[in-house]
Amino acid sequence: MNRKTRALIALALILALALPFLVPSGALLDSQRNRMMEELWQEEEAGGEDAGRLLNLLLPRASAETAKPATPLPEDFSPGYPLNPAGFSDTGYRDDSVEVALETVEKDGVVFRVARVSIAHPSQLRTATAGNPSSSRVAFISSMAEKNNAAIAINANYMANDPVKTSYEYRMGVKVRAKLNRTKDLLIIDENADFHLFVKSGKQEVEDFLAKGHRIINAFTFGPALVKDGALLTLDGKYGYNPHGDEPRMAIGQIGPLSYVLVLAEGRSKDSKGVSHEELANFMFDLGCMQAFNLDGGNSATMVFNGGYYQNKSRDNERAQSDMIYFASAVAP
């Protein structure tokens, strides 16, 4: 280490230690900072290891260089980018574009599997189908999740299982069918990945929504709608799918812009009895959902994370289904 390098290191350390007392704003004078950094960079380029170490201390360039900006995904059925294995933990997944936080909540004899998800861009909230969107082909959610590099995936509404086909369904901007069902509620996800709920598929409301220039990226006819615009809804006691019974249930909710929660209530087991529509609605409301919607339940209720199930389920009793909802990474390799 030469005398000049030692002097620069000493000056840098003195400035770093004295900074909170001498410069309340936390900023060095630009001219002095730039001169000092320029000389340290010159020393590093000349082979000065000590100068290089000090630069790494003062300017953590390695972390900045490895951070990659989110790259919007195409509006189609292509998969998300491959996930970073280092981003997984026992409690979720995280990279620079998506964060999944997992939690198990036991309440009143029910095991709730909760996944809080935040994304950087609307394109990361995606759907996938087992085959052509209008076909009756089915596949395991676990298989579709792996194929599409899902950070986390859940079942949707098994749209191919509706024998009447009276439903309003879009997948990744593709219209599968657009028949409003007067007995079922509708969830539409727009170009900003915001949720819009239409009780009994309100025809006029849907038309008003489209008249505002919104685009439909995904739409699901199932329900019931549980929470709308931050208000807990009064549910129809005659709604389909055993509304008052204790069943395994799946729900998805939006908490804020690009912030969501997925909830699977386990049921039909000695450890978890399942929930009614009302109990699920209360749970989603208590989580802070602004919008919340019930999806297909029973044995269809499936949550897949990191190649496995975030629930008491195995491949032996997984139901093959036509479609899923998933969140993807937008960090390109």
Rosetta silent file (secondary structure, phi, psi, omega in degrees, C-alpha in Angstrom):
SEQUENCE: MNRKTRALIALALILALALPFLVPSGALLDSQRNRMMEELWQEEEAGGEDAGRLLNLLLPRASAETAKPATPLPEDFSPGYPLNPAGFSDTGYRDDSVEVALETVEKDGVVFRVARVSIAHPSQLRTATAGNPSSSRVAFISSMAEKNNAAIAINANYMANDPVKTSYEYRMGVKVRAKLNRTKDLLIIDENADFHLFVKSGKQEVEDFLAKGHRIINAFTFGPALVKDGALLTLDGKYGYNPHGDEPRMAIGQIGPLSYVLVLAEGRSKDSKGVSHEELANFMFDLGCMQAFNLDGGNSATMVFNGGYYQNKSRDNERAQSDMIYFASAVAP
SCORE:     score description
SCORE:     0.000 S_00000001
   1 L     0.000  122.797 -179.013    0.000    0.000    0.000 S_00000001
   2 L   -83.635  172.225 -175.514    1.607    3.293   -1.022 S_00000001
   3 H   -63.224  -37.214 -178.019    1.507    6.546    0.909 S_00000001
   4 H   -65.445  -42.856 -179.925   -1.156    8.110   -1.363 S_00000001
   5 H   -64.032  -43.411  178.652   -3.537    5.202   -0.920 S_00000001
   6 H   -60.109  -39.829  179.518   -3.077    5.251    2.857 S_00000001
   7 H   -65.015  -42.310  179.489   -3.824    8.970    2.904 S_00000001
   8 H   -64.603  -42.217  179.608   -6.982    8.518    0.836 S_00000001
   9 H   -63.999  -44.069  179.282   -8.201    5.669    3.032 S_00000001
  10 H   -61.568  -43.077  179.561   -7.524    7.685    6.186 S_00000001
  11 H   -62.961  -42.752 -179.225   -9.358   10.692    4.750 S_00000001
  12 H   -63.469  -42.441 -179.418  -12.311    8.558    3.718 S_00000001
  13 H   -66.403  -41.281  178.379  -12.598    6.947    7.137 S_00000001
  14 H   -61.217  -45.787  179.371  -12.357   10.302    8.917 S_00000001
  15 H   -62.968  -39.880 -178.396  -15.065   11.744    6.672 S_00000001
  16 H   -65.366  -41.306 -179.500  -17.274    8.705    7.161 S_00000001
  17 H   -72.318  -36.380 -176.364  -16.975    8.878   10.965 S_00000001
  18 H   -85.852  -10.629 -171.878  -17.371   12.647   11.155 S_00000001
  19 H   -55.842  -46.925 -178.169  -20.155   12.877    8.601 S_00000001
  20 H   -62.083  -24.938 -177.403  -23.147   12.773   10.970 S_00000001
  21 H   -92.428  -33.938 -174.315  -21.656   15.624   13.019 S_00000001
  22 H   -89.867  -31.513 -175.413  -20.217   17.839   10.280 S_00000001
  23 L  -128.955   90.656 -177.073  -22.857   17.509    7.562 S_00000001
  24 L   -56.474  -30.264 -177.826  -26.381   17.222    8.958 S_00000001
  25 L   -72.426  -11.764 -178.840  -27.810   16.665    5.510 S_00000001
  26 L    79.351   12.780 -176.629  -25.775   13.472    5.152 S_00000001
  27 L  -119.018  134.142  171.565  -24.193   14.675    1.891 S_00000001
  28 L   -78.339  154.490  171.634  -20.539   15.271    1.105 S_00000001
  29 L   -60.087  129.934 -174.445  -19.606   18.233   -1.014 S_00000001
  30 H   -54.059  -42.280 -175.518  -19.843   16.912   -4.565 S_00000001
  31 H   -64.611  -43.671 -179.157  -16.430   18.167   -5.603 S_00000001
  32 H   -68.989  -42.658  179.928  -14.632   16.547   -2.661 S_00000001
  33 H   -62.183  -47.303 -177.914  -16.591   13.306   -2.917 S_00000001
  34 H   -63.836  -39.846  179.959  -16.028   12.985   -6.648 S_00000001
  35 H   -64.067  -45.179 -178.135  -12.321   13.776   -6.373 S_00000001
  36 H   -64.528  -44.836 -178.786  -11.805   11.234   -3.602 S_00000001
  37 H   -66.592  -37.659  179.516  -13.755    8.486   -5.369 S_00000001
  38 H   -63.189  -41.594  179.834  -12.012    9.144   -8.665 S_00000001
  39 H   -69.304  -36.592  176.997   -8.601    8.762   -7.071 S_00000001
  40 H   -66.262  -39.209  178.212   -9.660    5.569   -5.278 S_00000001
  41 H   -63.653  -39.474  178.022  -10.964    4.110   -8.548 S_00000001
  42 H   -63.005  -41.304  178.447   -7.646    4.953  -10.205 S_00000001
  43 H   -63.400  -40.628 -179.643   -5.816    3.223   -7.397 S_00000001
  44 H   -64.222  -43.457 -179.929   -8.077    0.150   -7.725 S_00000001
  45 H   -63.915  -28.014  179.666   -7.507   -0.033  -11.476 S_00000001
  46 L   -82.873    3.162  177.042   -3.775    0.125  -10.838 S_00000001
  47 L   101.581   12.709  179.787   -4.049   -2.984   -8.670 S_00000001
  48 L   -79.736   99.482 -176.655   -4.627   -1.413   -5.287 S_00000001
  49 H   -65.351  -36.149 -179.206   -6.527   -4.101   -3.351 S_00000001
  50 H   -66.341  -39.280  177.484   -6.983   -1.890   -0.299 S_00000001
  51 H   -64.242  -39.081  178.608   -8.548    0.848   -2.390 S_00000001
  52 H   -62.853  -42.206  179.443  -10.867   -1.743   -3.950 S_00000001
  53 H   -64.740  -38.981  179.602  -11.977   -2.983   -0.556 S_00000001
  54 H   -66.592  -39.512  177.088  -12.651    0.542    0.624 S_00000001
  55 H   -61.109  -40.083  178.439  -14.710    1.280   -2.479 S_00000001
  56 H   -65.046  -32.092  178.407  -16.800   -1.795   -1.787 S_00000001
  57 H   -72.382  -46.057 -176.871  -17.312   -0.545    1.756 S_00000001
  58 H   -76.472  -37.441 -178.938  -18.240    2.994    0.787 S_00000001
  59 L  -127.199   97.385 -177.284  -20.169    2.115   -2.365 S_00000001
  60 L   -70.786   74.740 -174.146  -21.752   -1.373   -2.227 S_00000001
  61 H   -70.724  -28.241 -176.225  -21.582   -1.787   -6.000 S_00000001
  62 H   -61.085  -44.126 -179.105  -21.883   -5.567   -5.962 S_00000001
  63 H   -67.937  -35.269  179.404  -25.465   -5.500   -4.667 S_00000001
  64 H   -68.266  -35.802 -178.395  -26.388   -2.763   -7.115 S_00000001
  65 H   -72.071  -31.200 -177.710  -24.924   -4.681  -10.011 S_00000001
  66 H   -83.089  -20.043  177.991  -26.789   -7.894   -9.154 S_00000001
  67 L   -70.730  126.666 -178.325  -30.152   -6.161   -8.728 S_00000001
  68 L  -114.477  136.022 -179.335  -32.095   -6.496  -11.958 S_00000001
  69 L   -70.538  156.410  177.670  -35.088   -4.342  -12.889 S_00000001
  70 L   -68.818  137.103  177.161  -38.457   -5.902  -13.536 S_00000001
  71 L  -112.872  112.362 -177.955  -39.115   -6.707  -17.187 S_00000001
  72 L   -52.025  138.463  179.153  -42.850   -6.718  -18.020 S_00000001
  73 L   -86.124  152.485 -179.287  -44.060  -10.092  -19.210 S_00000001
  74 L   -68.620  151.975  178.973  -45.983  -10.438  -22.473 S_00000001
  75 L   -85.325   75.358  179.600  -49.765  -10.529  -22.400 S_00000001
  76 L  -157.806 -165.142 -176.636  -50.058  -14.117  -23.554 S_00000001
  77 L   -95.349   16.635  176.712  -49.725  -17.649  -22.205 S_00000001
  78 L   -69.649  152.827 -177.600  -45.939  -17.663  -22.085 S_00000001
  79 L   -75.303  169.337  171.634  -44.465  -18.611  -18.688 S_00000001
  80 L   -73.574  171.471  178.293  -42.806  -16.344  -16.190 S_00000001
  81 E   -69.631  152.834  177.634  -39.051  -16.096  -16.022 S_00000001
  82 L   -55.837  140.494 -178.229  -37.191  -18.908  -14.227 S_00000001
  83 L   -81.190  151.042  178.450  -37.130  -18.396  -10.490 S_00000001
  84 L   -83.142  115.530 -178.963  -33.932  -17.815   -8.553 S_00000001
  85 H   -53.932  -31.090 -179.329  -33.351  -20.857   -6.279 S_00000001
  86 H   -72.285  -12.508 -179.103  -31.710  -18.552   -3.749 S_00000001
  87 H   -80.580  -12.051 -178.422  -34.951  -16.601   -3.488 S_00000001
  88 E   -85.344  145.854  172.095  -36.805  -19.437   -1.743 S_00000001
  89 E  -142.526  179.765  178.824  -37.057  -19.815    2.006 S_00000001
  90 L   -67.772  -19.236 -175.598  -39.242  -21.769    4.389 S_00000001
  91 L  -113.766   10.240  176.845  -41.607  -18.821    4.568 S_00000001
  92 E   153.367 -156.584 -179.285  -41.814  -17.728    0.939 S_00000001
  93 E  -143.227  147.435  178.485  -39.983  -16.448   -2.088 S_00000001
  94 E  -152.715  132.770  164.701  -38.442  -13.113   -2.963 S_00000001
  95 L  -140.150 -167.358 -173.897  -36.629  -11.493   -5.856 S_00000001
  96 L   -74.404   -0.981 -177.891  -36.528   -7.946   -7.198 S_00000001
  97 L  -125.873  -17.165 -176.664  -39.973   -8.261   -8.801 S_00000001
  98 E  -147.748  142.749  175.276  -42.113  -10.503   -6.592 S_00000001
  99 E  -132.530  128.371  176.817  -42.447  -11.349   -2.923 S_00000001
 100 E  -119.120  121.627  178.316  -44.467  -14.255   -1.535 S_00000001
 101 E  -116.981  118.947 -175.656  -44.924  -14.489    2.246 S_00000001
 102 E   -99.245  145.626  179.474  -46.501  -17.701    3.546 S_00000001
 103 E  -152.972  139.471  172.536  -48.325  -18.140    6.820 S_00000001
 104 E  -106.864  125.775 -178.695  -50.465  -20.859    8.405 S_00000001
 105 E  -118.124  126.445  175.801  -53.281  -19.603   10.621 S_00000001
 106 E  -107.680  121.071 -174.372  -55.300  -21.931   12.850 S_00000001
 107 E  -146.403  125.157  175.776  -58.625  -20.453   13.900 S_00000001
 108 L    51.616   43.108  176.688  -61.797  -22.028   15.276 S_00000001
 109 L    77.768   16.610 -179.384  -60.812  -25.503   14.209 S_00000001
 110 E  -125.706  136.867  174.351  -59.788  -24.478   10.694 S_00000001
 111 E   -97.808  116.944  177.416  -56.327  -24.433    9.123 S_00000001
 112 E  -103.594  127.848  172.839  -55.934  -21.459    6.790 S_00000001
 113 E   -98.575  117.691 -173.279  -53.026  -21.359    4.354 S_00000001
 114 E  -117.155  131.274  175.100  -52.293  -17.702    3.623 S_00000001
 115 E  -127.119  117.099  174.718  -49.989  -16.320    0.941 S_00000001
 116 E   -94.779  130.323 -173.561  -49.402  -12.580    0.704 S_00000001
 117 E  -128.589  131.872  172.997  -48.063  -11.577   -2.695 S_00000001
 118 E  -125.126  137.302 -179.181  -46.601   -8.297   -3.945 S_00000001
 119 E  -127.678  163.066 -177.570  -45.490   -7.764   -7.539 S_00000001
 120 L   -92.778  -22.846 -174.960  -43.670   -5.029   -9.436 S_00000001
 121 L  -145.203  143.491 -177.980  -45.754   -5.067  -12.629 S_00000001
 122 H   -55.921  -29.771 -176.638  -49.363   -6.044  -13.491 S_00000001
 123 H   -65.359  -11.534 -178.111  -48.194   -8.609  -16.043 S_00000001
 124 H   -80.738  -14.195  171.841  -46.934  -10.819  -13.219 S_00000001
 125 E   -89.094  111.896 -168.227  -50.479  -11.790  -12.210 S_00000001
 126 E  -133.031  164.943  172.131  -51.160  -14.479  -14.785 S_00000001
 127 E  -126.115  157.751  176.510  -53.366  -17.395  -15.696 S_00000001
 128 E  -140.143  151.222  178.231  -52.580  -20.645  -17.436 S_00000001
 129 E  -123.660  155.405 -177.305  -54.752  -23.322  -19.001 S_00000001
 130 L   -69.157  -28.680  178.897  -54.153  -27.024  -19.486 S_00000001
 131 L  -148.563 -149.249  172.044  -54.786  -26.737  -23.216 S_00000001
 132 L   -56.134  135.484 -175.114  -56.537  -24.394  -25.571 S_00000001
 133 L   -53.251  -29.331 -178.268  -58.574  -22.040  -23.330 S_00000001
 134 L   -93.724    2.620 -178.048  -61.846  -23.208  -24.864 S_00000001
 135 L   -87.455  172.345  178.065  -60.986  -26.912  -24.668 S_00000001
 136 L   -99.719   11.649 -178.360  -61.955  -29.413  -21.971 S_00000001
 137 L   -65.811  145.113  179.665  -58.380  -30.535  -21.400 S_00000001
 138 L  -130.518  160.397  177.075  -57.233  -30.759  -17.782 S_00000001
 139 E  -156.266  164.402  176.490  -53.927  -31.038  -15.931 S_00000001
 140 E   -70.902  142.460  174.869  -52.663  -30.917  -12.364 S_00000001
 141 H   -58.838  -38.779 -179.815  -52.138  -27.459  -10.917 S_00000001
 142 H   -61.349  -38.536  179.293  -48.736  -28.684   -9.726 S_00000001
 143 H   -70.087  -42.939  179.597  -47.741  -29.581  -13.292 S_00000001
 144 H   -65.715  -36.310  179.093  -48.973  -26.284  -14.724 S_00000001
 145 H   -63.080  -44.554  178.956  -47.172  -24.385  -11.956 S_00000001
 146 H   -64.514  -43.136 -178.351  -43.867  -26.058  -12.771 S_00000001
 147 H   -62.930  -32.311 -174.523  -44.322  -25.526  -16.499 S_00000001
 148 L  -103.184   10.694  178.213  -45.011  -21.811  -16.048 S_00000001
 149 L    55.875   46.296 -177.090  -42.313  -21.044  -13.432 S_00000001
 150 E   -73.668  129.592  171.503  -44.925  -20.004  -10.890 S_00000001
 151 E   -68.623  -37.360  170.225  -43.684  -18.319   -7.733 S_00000001
 152 E  -156.587  147.417 -176.562  -47.001  -19.468   -6.286 S_00000001
 153 E  -141.107  147.578  174.705  -50.081  -20.919   -7.977 S_00000001
 154 E  -136.614  161.441  173.171  -53.685  -21.696   -7.058 S_00000001
 155 E   -66.494  156.577  176.261  -56.639  -23.231   -8.823 S_00000001
 156 L  -101.948 -117.313 -177.033  -59.045  -20.864  -10.559 S_00000001
 157 L  -120.650   15.690  178.165  -62.690  -21.768  -11.239 S_00000001
 158 L    46.874   58.353 -171.266  -62.297  -24.954  -13.314 S_00000001
 159 H   -63.024  -24.125  179.866  -64.109  -23.235  -16.162 S_00000001
 160 H   -75.523  -10.442 -176.822  -64.144  -26.373  -18.336 S_00000001
 161 H   -86.403   -4.443 -179.323  -66.238  -28.152  -15.693 S_00000001
 162 L   -84.390  107.313 -176.687  -69.317  -25.980  -16.353 S_00000001
 163 L   -69.374  -24.024 -177.646  -71.586  -28.099  -18.566 S_00000001
 164 L   -83.628  -28.795 -179.279  -73.876  -25.170  -19.365 S_00000001
 165 L    61.681   28.926  175.310  -71.022  -22.823  -20.324 S_00000001
 166 L   -94.728   82.779 -177.334  -73.040  -19.812  -19.216 S_00000001
 167 L  -155.925  164.952 -178.043  -70.178  -17.797  -17.874 S_00000001
 168 E  -110.657  106.855 -172.331  -67.946  -14.829  -18.544 S_00000001
 169 E  -132.188  125.365  170.295  -64.391  -16.063  -18.966 S_00000001
 170 E  -126.675  145.651  173.710  -61.197  -14.378  -20.158 S_00000001
 171 E  -136.288  118.558  179.521  -57.685  -15.729  -19.855 S_00000001
 172 L    50.230   45.991  177.145  -54.653  -13.521  -20.548 S_00000001
 173 L    82.595   -5.232 -179.039  -56.711  -11.183  -22.708 S_00000001
 174 E   -93.985  125.384  177.604  -58.293  -14.024  -24.693 S_00000001
 175 E   -77.845  117.294  176.412  -62.103  -14.171  -24.627 S_00000001
 176 E   -85.693  -48.656  171.410  -63.136  -17.746  -23.911 S_00000001
 177 E  -162.034  156.557 -175.659  -66.835  -16.888  -23.663 S_00000001
 178 E  -138.054   61.750  177.616  -68.768  -13.807  -22.626 S_00000001
 179 L  -112.376  110.950 -178.218  -72.185  -14.886  -21.378 S_00000001
 180 L   -68.542  132.283 -178.111  -73.189  -13.088  -18.208 S_00000001
 181 L  -102.490  114.794 -174.641  -74.658  -15.445  -15.633 S_00000001
 182 L   -71.383   -8.180 -179.429  -77.441  -13.807  -13.623 S_00000001
 183 L  -106.545   -7.502 -175.530  -77.022  -16.248  -10.755 S_00000001
 184 L  -123.944  148.743  178.415  -73.244  -16.066  -10.322 S_00000001
 185 E   -83.242  160.814 -172.931  -70.833  -13.337   -9.339 S_00000001
 186 E  -129.820  134.720  171.625  -68.010  -12.212  -11.606 S_00000001
 187 E  -112.342  124.525  174.334  -64.408  -11.198  -10.978 S_00000001
 188 E  -116.042  133.365  174.364  -62.653   -9.160  -13.681 S_00000001
 189 E  -109.970  123.741 -172.528  -58.944   -8.334  -13.495 S_00000001
 190 E   -93.796 -169.911 -175.127  -58.005   -5.348  -15.634 S_00000001
 191 L   -66.707  -16.643  177.304  -54.857   -4.095  -17.334 S_00000001
 192 L   -98.119    7.801 -175.285  -53.524   -2.742  -14.016 S_00000001
 193 L    62.730   30.129  174.331  -54.085   -6.103  -12.287 S_00000001
 194 L   -94.486  146.377 -177.835  -56.868   -4.472  -10.275 S_00000001
 195 E   -91.247  141.043  174.435  -59.902   -6.486   -9.199 S_00000001
 196 E  -134.030  125.227 -176.754  -63.477   -5.549  -10.098 S_00000001
 197 E  -108.277  139.102 -179.283  -66.410   -7.500   -8.648 S_00000001
 198 E  -130.113  106.927 -178.393  -69.870   -7.732  -10.198 S_00000001
 199 H   -70.597  130.917 -174.859  -72.578   -9.299   -8.039 S_00000001
 200 H    53.275   33.129  175.593  -74.816  -11.570  -10.125 S_00000001
 201 H    54.592   31.411 -176.218  -72.598  -10.501  -13.053 S_00000001
 202 L   -27.718  104.597 -173.870  -74.391   -7.107  -13.182 S_00000001
 203 H   -57.751  -47.543 -177.227  -74.758   -6.442  -16.900 S_00000001
 204 H   -65.881  -38.695  178.398  -74.970   -2.662  -16.659 S_00000001
 205 H   -62.205  -41.844  179.160  -71.990   -2.506  -14.311 S_00000001
 206 H   -64.077  -42.985  179.352  -69.894   -4.561  -16.723 S_00000001
 207 H   -63.932  -39.886  177.786  -70.901   -2.323  -19.626 S_00000001
 208 H   -65.287  -39.248  177.691  -70.033    0.784  -17.603 S_00000001
 209 H   -59.949  -46.170 -179.599  -66.682   -0.745  -16.699 S_00000001
 210 H   -68.771  -33.379 -179.226  -65.850   -1.374  -20.357 S_00000001
 211 H   -66.097  -20.119  178.544  -67.077    2.090  -21.361 S_00000001
 212 L   -80.750   -0.191  176.834  -64.357    3.580  -19.146 S_00000001
 213 L    91.811    8.560  178.267  -61.740    2.124  -21.465 S_00000001
 214 L   -71.578  153.539  172.668  -60.617   -0.755  -19.283 S_00000001
 215 L  -110.532  144.332  177.933  -59.314   -3.945  -20.808 S_00000001
 216 E   -93.568  117.793  175.937  -60.189   -7.367  -19.474 S_00000001
 217 E   -93.518  -47.222  176.911  -57.112   -9.499  -18.917 S_00000001
 218 E  -139.428  145.049  178.289  -58.747  -12.242  -16.851 S_00000001
 219 E  -144.985  141.217 -175.127  -62.347  -12.905  -15.828 S_00000001
 220 E  -136.225  126.480  173.118  -63.873  -15.641  -13.673 S_00000001
 221 E   -99.973  111.703  177.396  -67.495  -16.590  -13.117 S_00000001
 222 E  -164.323  -99.595  175.257  -67.811  -18.380   -9.778 S_00000001
 223 L    86.667 -171.205   13.823  -68.059  -16.610   -6.441 S_00000001
 224 L   -80.537  163.365  168.098  -69.624  -15.478   -4.377 S_00000001
 225 E   -66.170  135.554 -173.429  -67.964  -12.089   -4.104 S_00000001
 226 E  -104.934  -44.816  178.773  -66.919  -11.803   -0.465 S_00000001
 227 E  -134.013  131.554  179.791  -65.619   -8.251   -0.002 S_00000001
 228 E  -131.146  126.606  179.459  -66.259   -5.390   -2.416 S_00000001
 229 L    51.682   38.851  176.300  -64.665   -1.938   -2.231 S_00000001
 230 L    82.861   -1.188 -177.821  -63.576   -2.631    1.331 S_00000001
 231 E  -107.595  134.972  175.729  -67.067   -3.591    2.526 S_00000001
 232 E   -69.898  125.714 -174.804  -68.047   -7.030    3.791 S_00000001
 233 L   -85.123  149.808  169.794  -70.881   -8.232    1.559 S_00000001
 234 L   -82.744  119.021 -170.418  -74.169   -9.730    2.652 S_00000001
 235 L   -89.889  149.514  177.796  -74.070  -13.133    1.001 S_00000001
 236 L   -73.677  117.429 -177.973  -76.878  -14.908   -0.791 S_00000001
 237 L   -68.070  -11.800  179.272  -77.931  -17.804    1.407 S_00000001
 238 L  -106.101    9.957 -178.478  -79.024  -19.772   -1.655 S_00000001
 239 L   -61.544  151.356 -177.119  -75.787  -19.351   -3.552 S_00000001
 240 L   -66.174  174.676  174.563  -74.409  -22.529   -5.075 S_00000001
 241 L    67.806   43.753  172.187  -71.654  -24.789   -3.799 S_00000001
 242 L    53.339   64.199 -171.781  -73.046  -25.487   -0.297 S_00000001
 243 L   -60.909  -31.278 -176.806  -72.807  -21.917    1.045 S_00000001
 244 L   -96.495   -7.107 -177.204  -73.531  -22.786    4.690 S_00000001
 245 L   -83.238  157.884  175.378  -71.548  -26.013    4.834 S_00000001
 246 L   -84.890  111.194 -175.601  -68.022  -26.482    6.130 S_00000001
 247 E  -135.548  157.446  166.438  -65.962  -27.133    3.025 S_00000001
 248 L   -63.591  136.062 -176.915  -62.406  -26.657    1.782 S_00000001
 249 E  -134.662  154.302  174.617  -62.409  -23.213    0.127 S_00000001
 250 E  -128.691  133.734  178.481  -60.111  -21.097   -2.009 S_00000001
 251 E  -138.623  152.840  174.740  -60.259  -17.308   -2.185 S_00000001
 252 E  -128.976  140.369 -179.017  -58.224  -14.539   -3.750 S_00000001
 253 E  -138.961  157.513  173.569  -58.214  -10.917   -2.625 S_00000001
 254 E  -112.081  129.469  179.859  -56.622   -7.596   -3.445 S_00000001
 255 E   -96.037  -37.526  179.987  -55.300   -5.505   -0.571 S_00000001
 256 E  -165.966 -173.083  179.495  -53.870   -2.607   -2.582 S_00000001
 257 L   -56.638  121.679  177.669  -52.135   -1.791   -5.875 S_00000001
 258 L    58.628   27.388 -179.972  -50.151   -4.879   -6.953 S_00000001
 259 E  -132.118  126.364 -169.546  -50.709   -6.410   -3.503 S_00000001
 260 E  -139.086  167.511  173.966  -52.776   -9.569   -3.035 S_00000001
 261 E  -140.166  135.533  176.532  -53.623  -12.384   -0.677 S_00000001
 262 E  -112.275  135.021 -177.235  -54.418  -16.011   -1.468 S_00000001
 263 E  -134.005  125.889  173.093  -56.269  -18.067    1.122 S_00000001
 264 E  -116.436  119.159  174.816  -56.930  -21.793    1.228 S_00000001
 265 E   -96.034  113.863 -179.792  -59.144  -23.043    4.044 S_00000001
 266 L   -73.337  153.997 -178.770  -58.475  -26.737    4.514 S_00000001
 267 L  -158.910  178.128  179.394  -61.380  -29.026    5.258 S_00000001
 268 L    60.435   34.823  177.722  -62.799  -32.547    5.386 S_00000001
 269 L  -143.101  165.128 -179.973  -60.075  -33.694    7.776 S_00000001
 270 L   -68.224  -21.164 -178.143  -59.655  -34.278   11.484 S_00000001
 271 L   -92.304  -19.084 -176.564  -57.338  -31.276   11.689 S_00000001
 272 L  -152.976  123.096 -173.445  -59.506  -28.789    9.774 S_00000001
 273 L   -86.897  -14.230 -175.212  -63.258  -28.841    9.291 S_00000001
 274 L    93.428  178.785 -175.888  -63.507  -26.264    6.498 S_00000001
 275 E  -137.644  162.044  171.389  -65.539  -23.048    6.358 S_00000001
 276 L   -88.346  172.370  175.832  -68.788  -21.610    5.059 S_00000001
 277 H   -59.325  -41.769 -177.397  -68.938  -18.722    2.600 S_00000001
 278 H   -65.146  -42.509  179.195  -69.657  -16.325    5.448 S_00000001
 279 H   -64.529  -38.038  178.176  -66.713  -17.514    7.522 S_00000001
 280 H   -67.063  -40.688  178.672  -64.409  -17.182    4.520 S_00000001
 281 H   -60.603  -44.477  179.419  -65.713  -13.680    3.819 S_00000001
 282 H   -62.566  -38.832  179.908  -65.027  -12.618    7.410 S_00000001
 283 H   -64.951  -44.962  179.691  -61.520  -14.028    7.230 S_00000001
 284 H   -64.809  -39.330  178.157  -60.735  -12.166    3.998 S_00000001
 285 H   -63.131  -43.164 -179.462  -62.181   -8.944    5.413 S_00000001
 286 H   -66.431  -24.276  176.616  -60.061   -9.262    8.544 S_00000001
 287 L   -75.745   -9.913  178.661  -56.963   -9.629    6.347 S_00000001
 288 L    94.856   20.136 -179.417  -57.655   -6.160    4.959 S_00000001
 289 L   -67.645  137.018  169.544  -58.922   -7.089    1.504 S_00000001
 290 L   -85.188  -33.931  174.921  -60.485   -4.334   -0.556 S_00000001
 291 E  -135.308  140.483  177.160  -61.846   -6.967   -2.966 S_00000001
 292 E  -149.482  142.304 -171.633  -62.172  -10.698   -2.296 S_00000001
 293 E  -141.398  135.003  177.539  -63.656  -13.513   -4.354 S_00000001
 294 E   -82.418  132.348  177.353  -64.375  -17.180   -3.716 S_00000001
 295 E  -107.765 -171.317 -178.069  -62.942  -19.615   -6.266 S_00000001
 296 L   -62.903  136.810 -177.894  -63.511  -23.323   -6.772 S_00000001
 297 L  -118.496 -147.756 -176.566  -63.279  -25.274   -3.526 S_00000001
 298 H    62.338 -139.987 -179.610  -63.635  -28.835   -2.325 S_00000001
 299 H   -73.133  -10.958  176.380  -60.964  -31.100   -3.736 S_00000001
 300 H   -72.385  -26.645 -175.339  -60.209  -28.437   -6.374 S_00000001
 301 L   -61.787  110.883 -174.413  -58.710  -26.143   -3.726 S_00000001
 302 L  -141.360  130.735  175.283  -54.978  -26.361   -4.415 S_00000001
 303 E  -125.416  122.332 -175.030  -52.051  -24.113   -3.524 S_00000001
 304 E  -115.857  131.502  179.432  -48.656  -24.953   -5.021 S_00000001
 305 E  -143.094  128.658  173.321  -45.348  -23.476   -3.877 S_00000001
 306 L    52.630   46.417  175.342  -41.774  -24.428   -4.745 S_00000001
 307 L    79.304    2.334  179.802  -42.639  -27.750   -6.342 S_00000001
 308 E  -136.061 -168.747 -178.489  -44.899  -28.882   -3.504 S_00000001
 309 E  -107.315  133.442  173.838  -48.229  -28.164   -1.856 S_00000001
 310 L   -94.107   63.064 -177.798  -48.716  -25.499    0.756 S_00000001
 311 L  -177.902  176.405  177.268  -51.490  -27.581    2.332 S_00000001
 312 L   -87.134   82.072 -176.823  -52.258  -31.114    3.446 S_00000001
 313 L  -150.065  153.541  175.409  -52.390  -32.628   -0.039 S_00000001
 314 L  -132.957  167.492  179.355  -50.434  -35.088   -2.147 S_00000001
 315 H   -60.383  -25.968 -178.287  -50.203  -35.875   -5.839 S_00000001
 316 H   -66.842  -29.018 -179.192  -52.343  -38.942   -5.162 S_00000001
 317 H  -119.051   21.756  174.853  -55.384  -36.840   -4.304 S_00000001
 318 L   -81.124  138.573  179.164  -54.804  -33.779   -6.477 S_00000001
 319 L   -92.619  130.862  173.744  -57.599  -33.024   -8.911 S_00000001
 320 E   -72.049  137.174 -176.312  -56.740  -32.272  -12.526 S_00000001
 321 E  -137.752  169.848 -173.943  -58.285  -28.962  -13.599 S_00000001
 322 L   -86.309  -22.406 -170.804  -58.519  -26.762  -16.661 S_00000001
 323 E  -157.617  159.297  179.130  -56.935  -23.545  -15.389 S_00000001
 324 E  -144.581  163.966  172.075  -54.969  -21.827  -12.679 S_00000001
 325 E  -111.968  136.199  178.700  -53.979  -18.394  -11.369 S_00000001
 326 E  -148.549  164.454  176.298  -50.331  -17.762  -10.630 S_00000001
 327 E  -116.200  137.309 -173.163  -47.758  -15.083   -9.909 S_00000001
 328 E  -121.488  160.231  172.851  -44.522  -14.960  -11.876 S_00000001
 329 E   -81.168  144.880  176.196  -41.117  -13.359  -11.635 S_00000001
 330 L  -114.121   21.727  176.260  -40.347  -10.483  -13.967 S_00000001
 331 L   -96.686  108.631 -178.598  -36.584  -10.661  -13.485 S_00000001
 332 L   -69.259  142.739  178.799  -35.127  -11.824  -16.766 S_00000001
 333 L   -66.023    0.000    0.000  -32.197  -14.240  -16.497 S_00000001
